[in-house]
Amino acid sequence: MLVAADLLPEDAAERHGRLRGYFCDKDATATRTLEGWALELAWPSDPERHVDTALDEGLAWWGGDLRRQEMATARRRSSRLLRCLYDSWTLASWAEWLERSGSGALEHVTILHVDDHRDLDAPRLSVGADGWRDLISGAACDLNDPRSVMAAIESGAIGMGSFMTPFLAAAPQAEVRHLIQPPKGQRTLDFEIRHGVVGDDLIEPGAPRPAVELVPTGAGTGPRRYRMTPSLDDWLSDLDGRRLLLHVDMDYFCNRYDGDSDWRSRVLPLDPPMEAIERRVDEVVAALNKRGLIGRLEDIVVAYSPGFFPAEFWGRTDERLTRGLGLDAGRG
C-alpha cells in the first residue's frame, strides 16, 4: 500500500501516532520511497504492545496455543453464541444473523449493547454507488455477504471501535440500547441516530467513509434512537415487538486498561474486583430474565477485549455469564 509523501509526518514519533490513530487495531510500518510512503500492516505481536501483563493467562484459558498476533481473528461459534477476543467480529455475527433472518429483520431490530465504549468510529470503508469498498484491500463489502464482512475485519477495515457504524448504516431503522457503567455513564441519555460520511485522510483522501452522529434528543426510545444508560430498567424498557441482538464487551464489567499503556495514571478507572464483576453479571442476567428477554435474544456475541478487560478474569466471567444466559458454557 502506497500513500503520498505529504500525508505522513517525517518525524518518526509523529508518524507512529498518526498511523496508530488511523489503523487503530493493526500496526503499520511506513518506509519512505521515491513514490511516497510504503505501508505494511500486521496484527500486533510484540508483548510490549499489549498492556495486560496477565495476557498469557487469558490466552491459556482460550486454548489452542494462541499467539498474540492471532488474537484479532480468534473466535468460536456455539449455536447462537459467538465468542471472540476482538469485538469487531460482532458485525460478522450480525451479518450471519441477517443471512438467516432476511433483510426484513432490520426493520425491527434493537441492539442490546453492553460495553464501556460506543464503537461508532468510521470504518475504513468507502461509500459508493455500488455499496461499500474496503479501503485497505480494495474488495467489496456488503452486510448481506458475511464472507465479505469477515474479509474486511481481517484486513483491518472494520475494527473494534467501528463495527457498529456499518450495521447502523445498513439498518437505518435500528435502535441501540447501550448499557454503560460509571464513570463513563452517569445517567440515562437519549439520542437520535443520524447517518453521514467523513472524508478519508490517508489511504484515499476525500473518499467518503460511513459515519454516525448522535444528536441529543428528548427522552424516548424506538427506531433510529440510541439510549445510553447505567440503569438496567431504562436499558430494557419497552422492547415489545423488537428483534433483539445482544453484544457484550467484557470491558463493561471491568475496563482496567482501556487500551492505555499509562493506565495506572488514569483517574477513576472502572476496575472493580472479581466479586463485584460477578455481582454485576448476575444483575444483568437477572434483569434480562425478569423481563423474559433471554429466550428472545436471536444472536449473542461475547468479546473479551485484550488490553481492556483483564485477562485473569476471562474464564470466571465467561462461565458466570454464559451459564446465567442458559448457554453452553463449553468453548469447543
Buried (B, 14 or more C-beta within 10 A) or exposed (E): BEBEEEBBBEEEEEBBEBBEEBBBBBBBEBEEEEEBBEBEBEBBEEEEEBBBEEBEBBBBBBEEEBEBBBBBBBBBEBEBBBBBBBBBBBBBBBBBBBBEBEEEBBEBBBBBBBBBBBBBBBBBBBBEEEBBBBBBBEEBBBBEBBEBBBBBBBBBBBBBBBBBBBBBBBBEEBBBBBBBBEBBBEEBBBBBBBEEBEEBEBBBEEBBBBBBEBEEBEEEBEBBBBBBBBBBEBBBBEBEEBBBBBBBBBBBBBBBBBBBEEBEEBEEBBBBEBEEBBBBBEEBBEBBBEBEBBEEBBBBBBBBBBBBBBBBBBBBBBBBBBEBBEBEBEBE
